[in-house]
Amino acid sequence: MTEKEKMLAGEFYEASDPELSQDRLRAKQICHQFNQTNPSQMQHRQSILKELLNQETDAHIEPHFYCDYGYNIHLGEGFYANHNCVVLDCNTVKIGDYVQFGPNVQVYTATHPIDSKQRLEGKEMAYPIQIGDYTWIGGSTVIMPGVTIGRNTVIGAGSVVTKSIPDGVVAAGNPCKVIKHT
């Protein structure tokens, strides 16, 4: 199994693997290009996103945007991300249709072992994240590895989402918890 296959399978992998290192460099170069565009260059931004994500998209992402690979991010129609979005896509990030992110939203599939010896050995893991259609993620929210957020859900600003959140709720806090059903 390649290190990339291990990464996508949620197993320990070596992030320093040459293939993964080259893929991250590619994404960082494309993100840099995207982040340097003039605000009037909307079509150019869309072509850069297509290259980064390896998919056609009508997404509107405000600079600055950062990710690890790009090709593990799958965006639904009408996606919007405000400024300073970070997606550590070491595993798949599936975002549904008409999802909105406030500023400074961070999505982390990557994690590290609790055991310090394993961390010192350079081991990492990554778990997929899924966000359902018509969901709004408030500003400065952090979404942790392995989380699923349901459809028609609102996550309050400043939340840290450590566990999956169901469809049709308002949830907030650190850790993020359901406040009410909509």
N, CA, C and O of each residue as an XYZ file, in Angstrom:
728
protein
N       0.833     -1.178      0.000
C       0.000      0.000      0.000
C       0.884      1.250      0.000
O       1.840      1.329      0.771
N       0.575      2.218     -0.852
C       1.351      3.462     -0.869
C       0.999      4.306      0.354
O      -0.011      4.063      1.015
N       1.826      5.285      0.645
C       1.536      6.183      1.767
C       0.243      6.963      1.504
O      -0.515      7.238      2.434
N      -0.002      7.311      0.268
C      -1.244      8.008     -0.088
C      -2.452      7.108      0.158
O      -3.465      7.568      0.685
N      -2.358      5.846     -0.213
C      -3.455      4.904      0.033
C      -3.688      4.712      1.526
O      -4.833      4.626      1.970
N      -2.604      4.643      2.307
C      -2.739      4.534      3.766
C      -3.425      5.776      4.327
O      -4.303      5.679      5.184
N      -3.016      6.941      3.835
C      -3.597      8.198      4.299
C      -5.104      8.210      4.082
O      -5.865      8.573      4.979
N      -5.526      7.816      2.897
C      -6.952      7.835      2.557
C      -7.730      6.714      3.237
O      -8.956      6.778      3.328
N      -7.031      5.695      3.712
C      -7.679      4.585      4.420
C      -7.760      4.833      5.930
O      -8.287      4.000      6.668
N      -7.237      5.979      6.392
C      -7.279      6.295      7.816
C      -6.251      5.539      8.633
O      -6.394      5.407      9.849
N      -5.204      5.036      7.968
C      -4.144      4.304      8.664
C      -2.959      5.238      8.905
O      -2.895      6.329      8.339
N      -2.017      4.799      9.755
C      -0.774      5.555      9.916
C      -0.113      5.700      8.551
O      -0.065      4.753      7.765
N       0.395      6.898      8.283
C       1.130      7.122      7.037
C       2.261      8.104      7.301
O       2.280      8.810      8.309
N       3.188      8.128      6.379
C       4.345      9.029      6.464
C       4.084     10.237      5.565
O       4.117     10.126      4.339
N       3.826     11.386      6.179
C       3.546     12.600      5.412
C       4.758     13.071      4.623
O       4.615     13.825      3.660
N       5.957     12.632      5.023
C       7.176     13.033      4.317
C       7.410     12.230      3.035
O       8.399     12.453      2.337
N       6.513     11.308      2.726
C       6.611     10.531      1.491
C       6.789     11.468      0.293
O       6.099     12.484      0.208
N       7.701     11.149     -0.638
C       7.955     12.053     -1.771
C       6.717     12.388     -2.608
O       6.556     13.535     -3.027
N       5.845     11.416     -2.856
C       4.633     11.687     -3.634
C       3.734     12.682     -2.899
O       3.244     13.642     -3.495
N       3.521     12.451     -1.613
C       2.672     13.347     -0.829
C       3.305     14.727     -0.697
O       2.611     15.741     -0.773
N       4.606     14.767     -0.502
C       5.302     16.057     -0.406
C       5.153     16.856     -1.702
O       4.925     18.065     -1.665
N       5.279     16.194     -2.826
C       5.126     16.869     -4.119
C       3.686     17.346     -4.319
O       3.460     18.448     -4.820
N       2.722     16.525     -3.932
C       1.314     16.918     -4.057
C       0.994     18.136     -3.181
O       0.251     19.022     -3.601
N       1.553     18.180     -1.970
C       1.326     19.335     -1.087
C       1.970     20.595     -1.650
O       1.393     21.681     -1.577
N       3.160     20.448     -2.209
C       3.832     21.600     -2.821
C       2.991     22.144     -3.971
O       2.831     23.358     -4.102
N       2.461     21.264     -4.795
C       1.598     21.677     -5.906
C       0.408     22.479     -5.378
O       0.099     23.552     -5.896
N      -0.259     21.955     -4.343
C      -1.434     22.647     -3.790
C      -1.044     23.996     -3.208
O      -1.773     24.971     -3.388
N       0.073     24.075     -2.522
C       0.506     25.344     -1.936
C       0.826     26.368     -3.023
O       0.544     27.555     -2.856
N       1.408     25.924     -4.123
C       1.693     26.838     -5.225
C       0.403     27.355     -5.855
O       0.299     28.536     -6.184
N      -0.570     26.476     -6.020
C      -1.847     26.890     -6.613
C      -2.606     27.803     -5.648
O      -3.192     28.798     -6.076
N      -2.603     27.479     -4.358
C      -3.247     28.356     -3.367
C      -2.597     29.735     -3.371
O      -3.290     30.749     -3.283
N      -1.281     29.777     -3.472
C      -0.576     31.058     -3.530
C      -1.038     31.871     -4.740
O      -1.308     33.067     -4.633
N      -1.122     31.214     -5.867
C      -1.593     31.878     -7.095
C      -3.014     32.404     -6.894
O      -3.305     33.548     -7.245
N      -3.896     31.585     -6.335
C      -5.276     31.983     -6.076
C      -5.326     33.191     -5.139
O      -6.059     34.149     -5.384
N      -4.543     33.134     -4.071
C      -4.563     34.184     -3.059
C      -3.976     35.509     -3.542
O      -4.195     36.548     -2.920
N      -3.244     35.476     -4.631
C      -2.641     36.694     -5.178
C      -3.485     37.337     -6.279
O      -3.096     38.371     -6.823
N      -4.622     36.749     -6.614
C      -5.429     37.313     -7.697
C      -6.051     38.641     -7.294
O      -6.309     38.904     -6.120
N      -6.281     39.459     -8.298
C      -6.980     40.717     -8.120
C      -8.456     40.417     -7.870
O      -8.999     39.499     -8.484
N      -9.123     41.166     -6.985
C     -10.540     40.902     -6.717
C     -11.435     40.905     -7.956
O     -12.498     40.285     -7.943
N     -11.031     41.580     -9.006
C     -11.845     41.628    -10.224
C     -11.646     40.407    -11.117
O     -12.346     40.274    -12.120
N     -10.727     39.524    -10.791
C     -10.389     38.375    -11.633
C     -11.190     37.126    -11.262
O     -10.616     36.069    -10.999
N     -12.501     37.251    -11.242
C     -13.347     36.133    -10.805
C     -13.225     34.910    -11.711
O     -13.134     33.789    -11.209
N     -13.220     35.094    -13.016
C     -13.101     33.938    -13.922
C     -11.753     33.261    -13.760
O     -11.662     32.034    -13.807
N     -10.714     34.045    -13.570
C      -9.381     33.485    -13.368
C      -9.338     32.676    -12.062
O      -8.742     31.600    -12.012
N      -9.972     33.201    -11.016
C     -10.042     32.454     -9.755
C     -10.735     31.113     -9.963
O     -10.288     30.096     -9.434
N     -11.824     31.105    -10.727
C     -12.556     29.855    -10.972
C     -11.672     28.844    -11.694
O     -11.724     27.653    -11.387
N     -10.867     29.294    -12.640
C      -9.993     28.359    -13.353
C      -8.902     27.813    -12.426
O      -8.495     26.658    -12.549
N      -8.437     28.649    -11.507
C      -7.443     28.187    -10.531
C      -8.074     27.152     -9.600
O      -7.460     26.127     -9.305
N      -9.297     27.417     -9.138
C      -9.986     26.441     -8.277
C     -10.202     25.116     -8.995
O     -10.047     24.050     -8.400
N     -10.557     25.182    -10.264
C     -10.753     23.952    -11.045
C      -9.462     23.131    -11.064
O      -9.492     21.911    -10.905
N      -8.340     23.804    -11.259
C      -7.050     23.108    -11.271
C      -6.728     22.521     -9.889
O      -6.273     21.382     -9.785
N      -6.965     23.297     -8.841
C      -6.649     22.860     -7.489
C      -7.505     21.674     -7.064
O      -6.992     20.681     -6.547
N      -8.815     21.785     -7.287
C      -9.765     20.788     -6.802
C      -9.981     19.632     -7.769
O     -10.570     18.612     -7.410
N      -9.502     19.798     -8.992
C      -9.689     18.795    -10.034
C     -11.169     18.520    -10.274
O     -11.575     17.375    -10.472
N     -11.976     19.595    -10.253
C     -13.403     19.476    -10.539
C     -13.929     20.825    -11.015
O     -13.417     21.876    -10.628
N     -14.952     20.782    -11.854
C     -15.675     21.995    -12.212
C     -16.408     22.463    -10.973
O     -16.950     21.645    -10.229
N     -16.434     23.762    -10.740
C     -17.122     24.252     -9.558
C     -17.653     25.657     -9.784
O     -17.057     26.458    -10.504
N     -18.781     25.938     -9.157
C     -19.292     27.305     -9.148
C     -19.056     27.924     -7.773
O     -19.667     28.935     -7.427
N     -18.172     27.318     -6.996
C     -17.866     27.784     -5.646
C     -17.357     29.215     -5.680
O     -16.704     29.649     -6.628
N     -17.677     29.925     -4.621
C     -17.117     31.254     -4.424
C     -16.324     31.198     -3.129
O     -16.889     31.111     -2.039
N     -15.014     31.250     -3.266
C     -14.118     31.194     -2.118
C     -13.329     32.497     -2.085
O     -12.656     32.860     -3.049
N     -13.427     33.186     -0.961
C     -12.692     34.432     -0.785
C     -11.251     34.122     -0.394
O     -11.009     33.234      0.423
N     -10.297     34.844     -0.967
C      -8.923     34.682     -0.482
C      -8.832     35.181      0.964
O      -9.613     36.053      1.344
N      -8.011     34.721      1.693
C      -7.024     33.701      1.494
C      -7.631     32.337      1.805
O      -8.440     32.179      2.719
N      -7.204     31.355      1.002
C      -7.651     29.975      1.131
C      -6.424     29.086      1.141
O      -5.491     29.290      0.364
N      -6.429     28.095      2.027
C      -5.295     27.177      2.128
C      -5.806     25.741      2.239
O      -6.824     25.479      2.880
N      -5.084     24.817      1.605
C      -5.386     23.391      1.754
C      -4.102     22.600      1.582
O      -3.078     23.137      1.160
N      -4.170     21.303      1.918
C      -2.998     20.432      1.788
C      -2.848     19.839      0.393
O      -1.741     19.798     -0.145
N      -3.941     19.381     -0.195
C      -3.861     18.670     -1.471
C      -4.830     19.215     -2.515
O      -4.487     19.277     -3.696
N      -6.010     19.603     -2.112
C      -7.013     20.104     -3.054
C      -7.843     19.000     -3.661
O      -9.071     19.089     -3.673
N      -7.204     17.961     -4.168
C      -7.935     16.901     -4.869
C      -8.801     16.038     -3.954
O      -9.604     15.242     -4.442
N      -8.652     16.181     -2.635
C      -9.507     15.439     -1.701
C     -10.725     16.243     -1.256
O     -11.515     15.771     -0.438
N     -10.882     17.451     -1.786
C     -12.016     18.314     -1.457
C     -13.054     18.179     -2.558
O     -12.740     18.368     -3.733
N     -14.295     17.851     -2.188
C     -15.382     17.684     -3.143
C     -16.497     18.658     -2.762
O     -17.148     18.499     -1.729
N     -16.708     19.664     -3.607
C     -17.667     20.724     -3.307
C     -18.961     20.534     -4.072
O     -18.953     20.232     -5.266
N     -20.069     20.713     -3.377
C     -21.377     20.730     -4.016
C     -21.620     22.075     -4.676
O     -20.773     22.967     -4.635
N     -22.786     22.206     -5.282
C     -23.145     23.447     -5.969
C     -23.352     24.571     -4.963
O     -23.794     24.351     -3.836
N     -23.019     25.781     -5.402
C     -23.312     26.969     -4.637
C     -22.531     27.122     -3.345
O     -22.974     27.841     -2.449
N     -21.382     26.468     -3.220
C     -20.575     26.580     -2.003
C     -19.990     27.977     -1.889
O     -19.569     28.570     -2.882
N     -19.969     28.506     -0.645
C     -19.349     29.796     -0.377
C     -18.479     29.682      0.869
O     -18.912     29.149      1.891
N     -17.245     30.187      0.778
C     -16.347     30.270      1.928
C     -15.831     31.693      2.034
O     -15.279     32.236      1.077
N     -16.011     32.290      3.198
C     -15.502     33.624      3.442
C     -13.981     33.562      3.649
O     -13.388     32.488      3.541
N     -13.359     34.687      3.941
C     -11.901     34.814      4.022
C     -11.265     33.845      5.018
O     -11.863     33.475      6.028
N     -10.035     33.449      4.699
C      -9.153     32.691      5.587
C      -9.641     31.288      5.920
O      -9.518     30.836      7.058
N     -10.184     30.614      4.944
C     -10.605     29.229      5.109
C      -9.381     28.313      4.993
O      -8.534     28.497      4.118
N      -9.304     27.326      5.891
C      -8.236     26.325      5.861
C      -8.889     24.949      5.829
O      -9.729     24.631      6.671
N      -8.494     24.130      4.844
C      -8.993     22.755      4.748
C      -7.777     21.828      4.666
O      -7.106     21.759      3.636
N      -7.504     21.122      5.755
C      -6.423     20.139      5.755
C      -7.014     18.830      5.246
O      -7.512     18.008      6.016
N      -6.944     18.663      3.937
C      -7.625     17.557      3.246
C      -6.720     16.350      3.027
O      -6.520     15.908      1.895
N      -6.181     15.827      4.112
C      -5.381     14.604      4.011
C      -6.268     13.384      3.802
O      -5.788     12.310      3.439
N      -7.552     13.557      4.034
C      -8.558     12.561      3.694
C      -9.671     13.334      3.003
O      -9.561     14.549      2.839
N     -10.722     12.671      2.603
C     -11.758     13.345      1.824
C     -12.570     14.320      2.669
O     -12.876     14.065      3.834
N     -12.904     15.436      2.045
C     -13.798     16.442      2.615
C     -14.919     16.611      1.600
O     -14.716     17.161      0.517
N     -16.099     16.133      1.961
C     -17.261     16.230      1.074
C     -18.202     17.276      1.632
O     -18.729     17.143      2.736
N     -18.404     18.330      0.837
C     -19.236     19.452      1.245
C     -20.430     19.501      0.306
O     -20.268     19.558     -0.913
N     -21.627     19.478      0.874
C     -22.854     19.417      0.093
C     -23.187     20.708     -0.640
O     -22.403     21.656     -0.662
N     -24.368     20.717     -1.236
C     -24.852     21.857     -2.006
C     -25.254     23.004     -1.093
O     -25.835     22.798     -0.027
N     -24.936     24.209     -1.530
C     -25.343     25.460     -0.885
C     -24.915     25.555      0.576
O     -25.645     26.064      1.427
N     -23.731     25.058      0.838
C     -23.112     25.187      2.154
C     -22.392     26.524      2.211
O     -21.792     26.952      1.225
N     -22.449     27.182      3.359
C     -21.771     28.459      3.553
C     -20.841     28.374      4.753
O     -21.194     27.823      5.796
N     -19.643     28.931      4.586
C     -18.657     29.033      5.661
C     -18.459     30.503      5.983
O     -18.279     31.317      5.078
N     -18.491     30.853      7.267
C     -18.100     32.187      7.693
C     -16.582     32.332      7.592
O     -15.898     31.397      7.176
N     -16.046     33.504      7.971
C     -14.595     33.699      7.900
C     -13.863     32.814      8.914
O     -14.389     32.494      9.980
N     -12.663     32.440      8.558
C     -11.744     31.706      9.441
C     -12.209     30.294      9.793
O     -11.799     29.759     10.823
N     -13.047     29.682      8.971
C     -13.451     28.296      9.225
C     -12.271     27.382      8.896
O     -11.578     27.564      7.895
N     -12.068     26.404      9.762
C     -10.969     25.460      9.606
C     -11.506     24.038      9.644
O     -12.263     23.675     10.545
N     -11.113     23.239      8.664
C     -11.587     21.861      8.512
C     -10.353     20.963      8.529
O      -9.509     21.039      7.636
N     -10.254     20.114      9.550
C      -9.053     19.309      9.754
C      -9.359     17.822      9.627
O      -9.995     17.254     10.515
N      -8.923     17.180      8.552
C      -8.990     15.717      8.508
C      -7.755     15.107      9.158
O      -7.789     13.957      9.596
N      -6.671     15.865      9.224
C      -5.389     15.367      9.730
C      -5.362     15.342     11.253
O      -5.918     16.215     11.919
N      -4.702     14.318     11.782
C      -4.501     14.221     13.223
C      -3.204     13.463     13.493
O      -2.582     12.925     12.577
N      -2.815     13.431     14.738
C      -1.563     12.790     15.132
C      -1.827     11.852     16.303
O      -2.785     12.048     17.051
N      -0.990     10.842     16.468
C      -1.180      9.901     17.568
C      -1.052     10.580     18.932
O      -0.328     11.564     19.083
N      -1.756     10.048     19.907
C      -1.629     10.535     21.283
C      -0.280     10.099     21.856
O       0.328     10.824     22.644
N       0.178      8.929     21.463
C       1.452      8.388     21.940
C       2.616      9.221     21.384
O       2.783      9.326     20.169
N       3.413      9.807     22.275
C       4.498     10.696     21.844
C       5.566      9.971     21.024
O       6.166     10.576     20.135
N       5.816      8.698     21.301
C       6.809      7.951     20.526
C       6.369      7.831     19.074
O       7.175      7.973     18.154
N       5.082      7.568     18.882
C       4.572      7.470     17.514
C       4.644      8.830     16.805
O       4.961      8.899     15.618
N       4.347      9.904     17.539
C       4.458     11.240     16.941
C       5.894     11.523     16.535
O       6.140     12.057     15.453
N       6.844     11.170     17.391
C       8.257     11.404     17.085
C       8.722     10.582     15.882
O       9.663     10.967     15.189
N       8.065      9.460     15.641
C       8.374      8.640     14.474
C       7.787      9.245     13.196
O       8.034      8.739     12.101
N       7.015     10.321     13.331
C       6.445     10.997     12.167
C       5.137     10.412     11.674
O       4.712     10.700     10.555
N       4.491      9.594     12.494
C       3.236      8.975     12.067
C       2.100      9.986     12.135
O       2.030     10.807     13.049
N       1.226      9.908     11.161
C       0.028     10.735     11.102
C      -1.135      9.860     10.664
O      -0.945      8.769     10.127
N      -2.353     10.364     10.906
C      -3.569      9.720     10.420
C      -4.477     10.818      9.883
O      -4.260     12.003     10.136
N      -5.487     10.408      9.145
C      -6.479     11.361      8.641
C      -7.813     10.637      8.472
O      -7.868      9.490      8.027
N      -8.889     11.341      8.840
C     -10.229     10.758      8.781
C     -11.155     11.690      8.008
O     -11.052     12.909      8.146
N     -12.055     11.140      7.197
C     -12.910     11.956      6.329
C     -13.884     12.845      7.100
O     -14.257     12.555      8.237
N     -14.275     13.919      6.455
C     -15.268     14.856      6.981
C     -16.346     15.025      5.927
O     -16.061     15.096      4.732
N     -17.592     15.088      6.386
C     -18.712     15.303      5.472
C     -19.632     16.371      6.052
O     -19.949     16.357      7.241
N     -20.059     17.302      5.186
C     -20.963     18.377      5.581
C     -22.152     18.338      4.632
O     -21.981     18.409      3.415
N     -23.365     18.226      5.188
C     -24.580     18.078      4.396
C     -25.033     19.361      3.713
O     -24.566     20.457      4.025
N     -25.954     19.193      2.776
C     -26.518     20.299      2.000
C     -27.148     21.357      2.907
O     -27.645     21.053      3.992
N     -27.113     22.600      2.439
C     -27.809     23.741      3.065
C     -27.364     24.010      4.504
O     -28.152     24.468      5.332
N     -26.121     23.727      4.785
C     -25.594     23.923      6.132
C     -24.767     25.195      6.184
O     -24.088     25.551      5.221
N     -24.833     25.871      7.316
C     -24.093     27.106      7.540
C     -23.136     26.881      8.698
O     -23.542     26.490      9.793
N     -21.862     27.134      8.439
C     -20.813     26.997      9.446
C     -20.365     28.404      9.836
O     -19.803     29.129      9.015
N     -20.610     28.785     11.077
C     -20.276     30.130     11.544
C     -18.776     30.379     11.605
O     -17.976     29.446     11.676
N     -18.416     31.648     11.576
C     -17.017     32.065     11.566
C     -16.202     31.489     12.714
O     -16.698     31.283     13.821
N     -14.946     31.239     12.415
C     -13.958     30.733     13.380
C     -14.327     29.380     13.973
O     -13.897     29.047     15.078
N     -15.114     28.608     13.252
C     -15.425     27.238     13.672
C     -14.293     26.311     13.243
O     -13.705     26.488     12.176
N     -13.995     25.332     14.074
C     -13.010     24.294     13.767
C     -13.763     22.969     13.707
O     -14.474     22.603     14.643
N     -13.596     22.254     12.594
C     -14.228     20.945     12.401
C     -13.122     19.896     12.449
O     -12.183     19.931     11.654
N     -13.245     18.965     13.390
C     -12.191     17.995     13.663
C     -12.335     16.732     12.800
O     -13.388     16.500     12.206
N     -11.273     15.919     12.734
C     -11.256     14.725     11.893
C     -12.396     13.752     12.180
O     -12.758     13.523     13.334
N     -12.954     13.186     11.115
C     -13.950     12.128     11.222
C     -15.368     12.592     11.478
O     -16.254     11.763     11.682
N     -15.609     13.899     11.472
C     -16.923     14.450     11.807
C     -17.831     14.484     10.583
O     -17.385     14.755      9.468
N     -19.116     14.204     10.811
C     -20.167     14.433      9.818
C     -21.122     15.461     10.396
O     -21.559     15.349     11.542
N     -21.440     16.465      9.588
C     -22.420     17.484      9.969
C     -23.596     17.323      9.017
O     -23.419     17.307      7.798
N     -24.797     17.203      9.574
C     -25.984     16.907      8.790
C     -26.470     18.048      7.913
O     -25.931     19.155      7.933
N     -27.509     17.742      7.140
C     -28.176     18.704      6.249
C     -28.937     19.739      7.072
O     -29.370     19.478      8.194
N     -29.086     20.932      6.473
C     -29.914     21.982      7.082
C     -29.531     22.258      8.532
O     -30.400     22.444      9.384
N     -28.258     22.283      8.804
C     -27.757     22.489     10.155
C     -26.998     23.803     10.214
O     -26.390     24.223      9.229
N     -27.034     24.451     11.370
C     -26.279     25.675     11.615
C     -25.316     25.400     12.762
O     -25.712     24.928     13.828
N     -24.046     25.704     12.523
C     -23.018     25.595     13.556
C     -22.642     27.015     13.957
O     -22.188     27.798     13.123
N     -22.827     27.347     15.225
C     -22.563     28.693     15.724
C     -21.097     29.074     15.645
O     -20.211     28.225     15.735
N     -20.860     30.358     15.476
C     -19.502     30.894     15.374
C     -18.659     30.480     16.577
O     -19.143     30.428     17.708
N     -17.395     30.190     16.309
C     -16.446     29.857     17.359
C     -16.548     28.442     17.893
O     -15.889     28.106     18.876
N     -17.354     27.615     17.270
C     -17.534     26.237     17.745
C     -16.333     25.366     17.412
O     -15.601     25.628     16.458
N     -16.146     24.334     18.209
C     -15.172     23.283     17.925
C     -15.977     21.993     17.820
O     -16.467     21.465     18.818
N     -16.103     21.496     16.588
C     -16.954     20.339     16.314
C     -16.093     19.084     16.425
O     -15.317     18.763     15.525
N     -16.246     18.383     17.547
C     -15.436     17.198     17.823
C     -16.180     15.895     17.565
O     -15.566     14.833     17.456
N     -17.521     15.981     17.468
C     -18.362     14.796     17.234
C     -19.395     15.143     16.167
O     -19.705     16.314     15.950
N     -19.916     14.135     15.516
C     -20.895     14.349     14.446
C     -22.141     15.048     14.982
O     -22.548     14.848     16.127
N     -22.739     15.880     14.114
C     -23.921     16.675     14.437
C     -25.025     16.259     13.456
O     -24.758     16.146     12.259
N     -26.267     16.027     13.934
C     -27.333     15.522     13.058
C     -27.908     16.582     12.127
O     -27.536     17.754     12.184
N     -28.827     16.138     11.267
C     -29.580     17.020     10.368
C     -30.466     17.968     11.168
O     -30.928     17.641     12.261
N     -30.694     19.157     10.595
C     -31.742     20.044     11.068
C     -31.627     20.552     12.481
O     -32.624     20.605     13.201
N     -30.434     20.927     12.896
C     -30.262     21.457     14.249
C     -29.426     22.732     14.221
O     -28.763     23.044     13.232
N     -29.476     23.448     15.325
C     -28.530     24.516     15.612
C     -27.629     23.967     16.705
O     -28.110     23.478     17.727
N     -26.329     24.047     16.489
C     -25.361     23.526     17.448
C     -24.247     24.546     17.614
O     -23.915     25.267     16.673
N     -23.670     24.607     18.806
C     -22.595     25.566     19.055
C     -21.820     25.149     20.288
O     -22.256     24.292     21.057
N     -20.655     25.773     20.465
C     -19.874     25.617     21.670
C     -18.586     24.858     21.473
O     -18.254     24.417     20.373
N     -17.859     24.718     22.589
C     -16.609     23.991     22.614
C     -16.635     23.062     23.826
O     -16.392     23.496     24.951
N     -16.932     21.776     23.591
C     -17.214     21.151     22.310
C     -18.622     21.506     21.805
O     -19.513     21.831     22.591
N     -18.797     21.440     20.515
C     -20.069     21.781     19.870
C     -21.158     20.789     20.278
O     -20.964     19.575     20.217
N     -22.315     21.332     20.698
C     -23.449     20.498     21.104
C     -24.728     21.059     20.519
O     -24.828     22.258     20.256
N     -25.706     20.190     20.316
C     -26.990     20.609     19.796
C     -27.675     21.527     20.807
O     -27.779     21.203     21.990
N     -28.143     22.684     20.317
C     -28.875     23.641     21.148
C     -30.373     23.495     20.928
O     -31.158     23.530     21.875
N     -30.763     23.331     19.653
C     -32.185     23.161     19.355
C     -32.349     22.515     17.991
O     -31.450     22.550     17.151
N     -33.520     21.924     17.791
C     -33.901     21.359     16.502
C     -34.655     22.436     15.731
O     -35.418     23.208     16.311
N     -34.435     22.482     14.422
C     -35.094     23.518     13.618
C     -36.362     23.006     12.980
O     -37.040     23.750     12.271
